[in-house]
C-alpha cells in the first residue's frame, strides 16, 4: 500500500512540475542515467556475510549490533517456521538531497515542483559574530539500487518492499522543518540534552566516529557534525555546505525513524522483516556523497570529520546543493 501511495504521489508531483517554470537556481544532477553506475561506491557493499562468516570484501566493517548467528528461522504465511541462513550486507537504500530553492529536485533531473519561495534556503557564511544561520530543504527518496538492478538482494530480504526510485518525503510540506519551536514539541526529549554537559559528551562521539564507530548511547550527538536536536533545518552557519548538510542528513533520519517512516533492518529482531525503531540506530547507517563530487572509493559514518572525506566536494555556483546516498546494514534470514 505504501508503495502504491508513493507511486501516485510521484506521478502527481511530476504532473504539477510540468506546470512549473524553470528556475536558474535549480540544477540537474543527472542522477537518472549513467551516474547510477559510475558514481556509486560499489566496494562499499562489502563486507558481505553469510552464516555469520565474512565471505567477501577485505575492506570495510560491519556494525557491532549485526547478527552473528549462522542460522535463523522466519514464519511463513501459515505461521510455520522456515529455517534459513543469515545473510548480511551494506545496501544503498535511500537518497537525500538538500536544496536552497523550494521544490527543486536535482535527483529528478532538475524538476521544479510548484512551491513558493516563502522559506527560501541559504548557506551560512560565518560573516557575523558566532556565524549567521543556514537553512536547506530536503527531499527523501527510496533508492533500492540492488533491487532495481536485481543484484544480490532477494525479494524476501527487501525489508520495506520498495523496488524503484520513489519520493518518500518533502520537507516543504513539513512545518516542523521550518520551525525549531514546532520541532521541539514533536521531540521533547531535546530538553534533556540541551545543556553544556550533554554538548561536551559529543566530543567522545566525534572521536569514536573518526575510527568508524559512532556511539549509539549518545543519541543526541552526530559526532564532529554537531547536535542532532532540534530536528529542524535551521542551524548556525559558517561550518560549510558539506558539514551542515551532513548534520541535516542525520536529523532527517532521526525524524523519519521517530515517525515510523524509516525502519530498523539490523539485528536479530529485524531478520524476517523491518522493525519500527523510534530512535535512530546510528551504527546501521553510513553515507557516500553522490553529487556534486561523488565518493566512489569510500564511505563515512555518522559524525565522521569532513576533513577525512569532504574536502573539495562542492563546485562554486553549480554544485552547492549536495545529494547523499544513504547505506544501511541489512540482516536477513535467507530461506
Secondary structure by P-SEA (a helix, b strand, c coil): caaaaaaaaaaaaaaaaaaccccccccccccccccccccccccccccccccccccccccccccccccccccccccccccbbbbbbbbbbbcccbbbbbbcccccccccccccccccccbbbbbbccccccbbbbbbbbbbbbcccccccccccccccccccccccccccccccccccccaaaaaaacccccccccaaaaaaaaaaaaaaaacccccccccccccccccccccccccccccaaaaaaaaaaaaaaaaaaacccccccccccccbbbbbcccccccbbbbbcccccccccccccccccccccccccccccccbbbbbbbbbbbbbcc
